[in-house]
């Protein structure tokens, strides 16, 4: 793969990441979008590590692009958006648990079905929170 092809591929992935990071600032982000965002951040971070090892110092354009993307990940995602996502997940989990705990006693079939959906949602949120916490551990 030529350096031009590598630059184009990295540029496409960086732009895609920028879109993910922009969308990730939404506090009502869907679980699937959260997971997709983190996978994209990890993918681009891995690509940066690989490229840094293979690039020679005279590939200024690609090095500049890598620097901008790293800065975006560090300043925008890791320092700002990531903590908010983690906090929103924790709060959402707590709210769902509270709703489920408050629904006691005799229940009509519709409420049982609603609670079933809430338990499924809670499971997804808790799983995603663990995934996000693993990312957080990698930052430390």
C-alpha positions as a Markdown table, in Angstrom:
| # | Residue | x | y | z |
|---|---|---|---|---|
| 1 | Unk | 0.0 | 0.0 | 0.0 |
| 2 | Unk | 1.4 | 3.4 | -1.0 |
| 3 | Unk | 1.7 | 6.3 | 1.4 |
| 4 | Unk | -1.0 | 8.1 | -0.6 |
| 5 | Unk | -3.4 | 5.2 | -0.1 |
| 6 | Unk | -2.5 | 5.0 | 3.6 |
| 7 | Unk | -3.1 | 8.7 | 3.9 |
| 8 | Unk | -6.5 | 8.5 | 2.2 |
| 9 | Unk | -7.6 | 5.5 | 4.3 |
| 10 | Unk | -6.5 | 7.3 | 7.5 |
| 11 | Unk | -8.3 | 10.5 | 6.4 |
| 12 | Unk | -11.5 | 8.6 | 5.8 |
| 13 | Unk | -11.3 | 6.9 | 9.2 |
| 14 | Unk | -10.5 | 10.2 | 10.9 |
| 15 | Unk | -13.5 | 11.9 | 9.3 |
| 16 | Unk | -15.7 | 9.0 | 10.3 |
| 17 | Unk | -14.4 | 9.3 | 13.9 |
| 18 | Unk | -15.1 | 13.0 | 13.9 |
| 19 | Unk | -18.7 | 12.3 | 13.0 |
| 20 | Unk | -19.0 | 9.6 | 15.8 |
| 21 | Unk | -17.5 | 12.0 | 18.3 |
| 22 | Unk | -19.8 | 14.8 | 17.3 |
| 23 | Unk | -22.9 | 12.5 | 17.7 |
| 24 | Unk | -21.6 | 11.1 | 20.9 |
| 25 | Unk | -22.1 | 14.4 | 22.7 |
| 26 | Unk | -25.9 | 13.6 | 22.7 |
| 27 | Unk | -26.9 | 12.6 | 26.2 |
| 28 | Unk | -29.6 | 10.3 | 24.8 |
| 29 | Unk | -27.2 | 8.3 | 22.7 |
| 30 | Unk | -28.5 | 4.8 | 21.9 |
| 31 | Unk | -26.5 | 1.8 | 23.3 |
| 32 | Unk | -25.5 | 0.6 | 19.8 |
| 33 | Unk | -24.2 | 4.1 | 18.9 |
| 34 | Unk | -22.1 | 4.2 | 22.1 |
| 35 | Unk | -20.5 | 0.8 | 21.4 |
| 36 | Unk | -19.9 | 1.8 | 17.7 |
| 37 | Unk | -18.3 | 5.1 | 18.8 |
| 38 | Unk | -15.9 | 3.3 | 21.2 |
| 39 | Unk | -15.0 | 0.7 | 18.6 |
| 40 | Unk | -14.2 | 3.5 | 16.2 |
| 41 | Unk | -12.1 | 5.4 | 18.7 |
| 42 | Unk | -10.2 | 2.2 | 19.5 |
| 43 | Unk | -9.8 | 1.3 | 15.8 |
| 44 | Unk | -8.4 | 4.8 | 14.9 |
| 45 | Unk | -6.1 | 4.8 | 18.0 |
| 46 | Unk | -4.7 | 1.4 | 16.9 |
| 47 | Unk | -4.3 | 2.7 | 13.4 |
| 48 | Unk | -2.4 | 5.7 | 14.8 |
| 49 | Unk | 0.0 | 3.5 | 16.8 |
| 50 | Unk | 0.6 | 1.3 | 13.7 |
| 51 | Unk | 1.2 | 4.3 | 11.4 |
| 52 | Unk | 3.6 | 6.0 | 13.9 |
| 53 | Unk | 5.8 | 2.9 | 13.9 |
| 54 | Unk | 5.9 | 2.7 | 10.1 |
| 55 | Unk | 6.1 | 6.3 | 9.0 |
| 56 | Unk | 9.2 | 8.1 | 8.2 |
| 57 | Unk | 9.7 | 11.7 | 9.4 |
| 58 | Unk | 9.3 | 13.3 | 6.0 |
| 59 | Unk | 5.6 | 12.3 | 5.6 |
| 60 | Unk | 4.6 | 15.6 | 7.1 |
| 61 | Unk | 1.0 | 15.7 | 5.8 |
| 62 | Unk | 0.2 | 12.3 | 7.3 |
| 63 | Unk | 2.0 | 13.1 | 10.6 |
| 64 | Unk | 0.0 | 16.4 | 10.9 |
| 65 | Unk | -3.3 | 14.5 | 10.3 |
| 66 | Unk | -2.3 | 11.9 | 12.9 |
| 67 | Unk | -1.5 | 14.7 | 15.4 |
| 68 | Unk | -4.9 | 16.4 | 14.8 |
| 69 | Unk | -6.8 | 13.1 | 15.2 |
| 70 | Unk | -4.9 | 12.2 | 18.4 |
| 71 | Unk | -5.7 | 15.6 | 19.8 |
| 72 | Unk | -9.3 | 15.2 | 18.9 |
| 73 | Unk | -9.4 | 11.8 | 20.7 |
| 74 | Unk | -7.5 | 13.1 | 23.8 |
| 75 | Unk | -9.2 | 16.5 | 24.2 |
| 76 | Unk | -12.6 | 16.0 | 22.8 |
| 77 | Unk | -13.4 | 12.3 | 23.4 |
| 78 | Unk | -11.3 | 11.1 | 26.4 |
| 79 | Unk | -11.5 | 14.3 | 28.4 |
| 80 | Unk | -15.0 | 15.5 | 27.6 |
| 81 | Unk | -17.3 | 13.0 | 26.0 |
| 82 | Unk | -16.1 | 9.7 | 27.5 |
| 83 | Unk | -16.7 | 10.8 | 31.2 |
| 84 | Unk | -20.2 | 12.1 | 30.2 |
| 85 | Unk | -21.1 | 8.8 | 28.5 |
| 86 | Unk | -20.0 | 6.9 | 31.6 |
| 87 | Unk | -21.9 | 9.2 | 33.9 |
| 88 | Unk | -25.0 | 9.0 | 31.7 |
| 89 | Unk | -24.9 | 5.2 | 31.7 |
| 90 | Unk | -24.5 | 5.1 | 35.5 |
| 91 | Unk | -27.5 | 7.5 | 35.9 |
| 92 | Unk | -29.6 | 5.7 | 33.4 |
| 93 | Unk | -28.9 | 2.3 | 35.1 |
| 94 | Unk | -29.8 | 3.7 | 38.5 |
| 95 | Unk | -33.1 | 5.2 | 37.1 |
| 96 | Unk | -34.0 | 1.9 | 35.5 |
| 97 | Unk | -33.3 | 0.0 | 38.7 |
| 98 | Unk | -35.4 | 2.5 | 40.7 |
| 99 | Unk | -38.3 | 2.1 | 38.3 |
| 100 | Unk | -38.1 | -1.7 | 38.4 |
| 101 | Unk | -37.9 | -1.6 | 42.2 |
| 102 | Unk | -40.9 | 0.6 | 42.6 |
| 103 | Unk | -43.1 | -1.7 | 40.5 |
| 104 | Unk | -44.1 | -4.3 | 43.2 |
| 105 | Unk | -47.3 | -6.0 | 44.0 |
| 106 | Unk | -50.0 | -7.4 | 41.6 |
| 107 | Unk | -49.2 | -6.6 | 38.0 |
| 108 | Unk | -51.3 | -6.7 | 34.9 |
| 109 | Unk | -49.8 | -8.6 | 31.8 |
| 110 | Unk | -48.9 | -5.3 | 30.1 |
| 111 | Unk | -46.8 | -4.2 | 33.0 |
| 112 | Unk | -45.1 | -7.5 | 33.2 |
| 113 | Unk | -44.2 | -7.1 | 29.5 |
| 114 | Unk | -43.0 | -3.5 | 30.1 |
| 115 | Unk | -40.8 | -4.7 | 32.9 |
| 116 | Unk | -39.4 | -7.5 | 30.8 |
| 117 | Unk | -38.3 | -4.8 | 28.3 |
| 118 | Unk | -36.9 | -2.7 | 31.1 |
| 119 | Unk | -34.8 | -5.7 | 32.4 |
| 120 | Unk | -33.5 | -6.3 | 28.8 |
| 121 | Unk | -32.6 | -2.6 | 28.6 |
| 122 | Unk | -31.0 | -2.7 | 32.0 |
| 123 | Unk | -28.9 | -5.7 | 30.9 |
| 124 | Unk | -27.7 | -3.9 | 27.8 |
| 125 | Unk | -26.9 | -0.7 | 29.7 |
| 126 | Unk | -24.9 | -2.6 | 32.3 |
| 127 | Unk | -23.0 | -4.5 | 29.7 |
| 128 | Unk | -22.2 | -1.3 | 27.8 |
| 129 | Unk | -21.1 | 0.4 | 31.1 |
| 130 | Unk | -18.6 | -2.5 | 31.7 |
| 131 | Unk | -17.3 | -2.0 | 28.1 |
| 132 | Unk | -16.9 | 1.7 | 28.7 |
| 133 | Unk | -15.2 | 1.1 | 32.1 |
| 134 | Unk | -12.7 | -1.2 | 30.4 |
| 135 | Unk | -11.9 | 1.6 | 28.0 |
| 136 | Unk | -11.5 | 3.9 | 31.0 |
| 137 | Unk | -9.1 | 1.5 | 32.6 |
| 138 | Unk | -7.0 | 1.6 | 29.4 |
| 139 | Unk | -6.7 | 5.4 | 29.8 |
| 140 | Unk | -5.1 | 5.2 | 33.2 |
